Amino acid sequence: MTHVILVVEDNERNLKLLRDVLEYAGYDVRVARTAEDGITLAVKEPPDLVLMDLQLPGIDGMEALRRLRENPRTVDIPVVAVTAQAMKQDRERALDAGFNGYIEKPISVRAFPDQVRGFLSAGAEGTE
Amino acid sequence: MVERDKRKPADQDPAVNAEMAAEIELLVHELAEVREQLSATSEVLAVIGRSASDLGRVLETVVESARRLCGADAGQVLLVDGDRYRLAYGSGMTAEYREHIANKPVVLDRETLAGRIGLDRRTMQIPDVLADPDYGRTDAQRVAGFRTVMGVPMLLDGDVVGVLSVWRTEVEPFSDRAVGVLTAFAAQAALAVRTVDLVRTLESRTEELGRKVTQLEALGAVGQAESFSLNLTEVLNTIITQAVQLSGTDGGSIYEFDEDAREFRISTVFGTSPETFDALRRSRIGLEDTFLGKAATLGSPLELPDLRDALPDPYLSVLDQGGWRSLVAVPMLREGRIVGAMVVRRHAPGHFPQEVRDLLQTFAGQSALALINAKLYRQLERQSAALEVASQHKSEFLASMSHELRTPLNAIIGFSEVLLERMFGQLNERQDDYLRDIWSSGKHLLELLNDILDLSKIEAGQMVLNRSEFSVRESLEYCLSMVRERALQQRILLSLEVDPEVGLLDADRLRFRQVVLNLLSNAVKFTPDGGRVDVRAFMRGQDLVVLVADTGVGVPAEDRERIFDSFQQGTRHSEQTEGTGLGLTLSKRILELHGGRIWVESEAGNGSTFGFALPTGSGEPASTSVPQADLESGLPTESAPGPGPTVVVVEDDRRSFDLLRVYLEGAGARVVSARDGKEGLDTVRRLNPAGVVLDILLPGVDGWEVLAQLKADPKTAAIPVIVVSMLDERGRGFALGAAEYLVKPVGKEQLLAALYRAAAMPERKHTVVAIDDDPLAIELVRASLESEGWTVLGAATGQEGLTLIRERQPSAVLLDLLMSGMDGFEVLEALRADPDTKSVPVVILTSKSMTQQDKERLQGRITYVARKTEFDLSGLAGLLRWASTSRQPPASESG
């Protein structure tokens, strides 16, 4: 079965890049440009993995994660931060907040599908 | 008059005359006695006045005078000591009696005269002790042989503190007059006892205060906000309370002087109503228009015996309304500057004795110290708050800039990778080529961005080295593998040669690789196809040296220095795609953090060799670089290692170490830290420092062991060791060979004095000659430097300045360029022409903008140029300290 990945990203070009790379790797990709839209989508049809930008218009990635974790329908979905925040403390803060992973932009197109695969299988282990 | 009276009636009726003559005779005799008594009393009073604190002298005078005036064979003062008496002073008695009475003292009971006086608190006489059935000390009587004894109590506030007594060895009772004499003297003796008590209390209180202030000093330097301010209030309160009580006045206050507003602000009061305190707080007590200001300007205590006689001023009228009538104002001065004032007041008018004024001056000195510390502390607090805000702004800016740049880079690099991966079909050769250009330009931008972040981390002092031991060879091989692909493409031959003695290195492994990789990729980048890049590693003394040699275009001479400076690039590769960017700057900083250095040797067209050296082991820098100029102010940063004597501080407590470091660096020393005994021993052996500051309680090998080992080793035995410890075991310290032993908390002056005594550091002269025809400018300089311990000698003309410099040999010169008559350039020329003055560091402080011609005239002759308008005077002391320790002139300019 094809894994469904939800990408929450407000920058149009980066959204396009992530979608192209993931679709090329064979995933079913859903997109949202705000955290609110992302949460609505995730609740309606829970994906296998959420890739979340941290700086978003409206509510930010941190808050979105908190809301996903509060909802029983989305509580177990692995959520990975994909962000251009590159300071060491940003990574620590995100992992402390409960993100399952942290991928720094710019992404490596070659390595990205493998990273995603890693989070999917870790999430699968966690839920079973 | 008496003489005349005596003769006149004698010429009249003989009978009357005879009677009168006898009476007169008696009167005359009596008068003489009274006179003698008076003179003796005044002698006693004079002695008390002169030597109030010398109880022995006072009692001696009292007893000797009493014995003489009473016509007694012996006299003594016995002081109450618990339930018995102690002989405080005796006259006319044998050594045998003294010994007897010392072994078997007189007790406060009815057996003796003194005992009865002590119990009944009144004057008594026993006409004949042998006839007194109750007399119990016949043992003492047999030794001394007294028969008639008389004594008076020494009373203080109704309590008997002692007995003044006299005796005769014949039975001959003392007259009433003798009783009077003795009573008067006993009162004096009692007063003397009280004075001595007071002086002793005062001394111990003063000592206690001194200790508190010293503690405070140490505390202030560490910076403990809350406890510090609490302690300041407490100290000032204690001071004013003691000052009022010991001076016998009714109330008092301490004022802090605000230099900017030129007014006094009340800090604390004692014995003063809340209303008056409030009124004092609300009124402006100016320097120019109040009594307090007058005393401060005068620089010595000023008394006002009656407020109502004085010209009213805002300050005095507040006190007048508060019911105060007289006061003494004592200015608190520090190095000639007004810090504050202390005032004690009385509700009644009257003068204040000299002792009171002396006493107040002591207290004022203590308060001045406390206030200055508080002020310094507040300044420090403000500065660090401002710094923190600035540095936070900078960090926020960098973080957001990094984010903003990374977002488009993600698209640039990502999409070119997508296409290069042929995700959406094949590319022709040109498309592939262009995409690679886009991709590598994106990567290059990303590298620059990362370098900028790294550099700003270093600038902000936030880069922490993650040290570990690793193999130099393995790291070098790893770096070579990273550039091998590109070298192959360019047919560049790579070689690596590592000397066998090169082993492990204790450094930050990733940063070490970053440096090597940077040098290697530069070398490959700038070497034409078919060339070669050779890497060599070897030991030079204690240093690891790595050389990266290429056969590239080389670095022109004019670029060799600035190639390591931020945002500067050589011109050698202008036609090529990428520059070295920030890589070399970053490498230089990383190496400096490790205590190493970097250099380049090159001939244009003949390739270049970049090399770096790193001290091996856990060592601190052996770097000799001049302090780096701070980006904003152009001032050298204070923490930069000075070229002064090296002092190793073995101390495991971070805070104690920071404090010691501040003290030592302030005096120009280069401080190297060792956190435990073993590291201490290693560091001292490796660096052979000018001195060691050693804590005793250390983890692992303790300070005693370190001291013993250093002294046992002929190589280190001569290095003076100053022990600074909580333990007060001086004996043991000195026995083991410590040069000095200080018990914590240790103040700056104490520590430096110990180092100077132990000859671990040369004592520095802190004199600066400021030459400026604007007296205000000199005053400004004086104001900012004197508080930092400098002596500022001002000169209004160049000629005057030259004379001063030759006479006083200052540690630095501050020079204005534009002056009427002899200008700054001429002064400089005269200074440099004279062998005696040619090496004195000169800092130009001028409002003139430098022309190119000016700069050439100054070239190599000055240490530093600062513009008056932009110059922050608070940094002047730091600049001068740096200038006076660095004799090489790296002419640089701020602004």
Interface residues (C-beta under 8 A of the other chain):
Chain A: N11 R13 N14 L17 D20 V21 Y24 Q55 A84 Q85 A86 M87 D90 K105 P106 I107 S108 V109 R110
Chain B: A399 S402 H403 E404 R406 T407 P408 L409 N410 A411 I412 I413 G414 F415 E417 V418 E421 M423 G442 L446 N450 L453
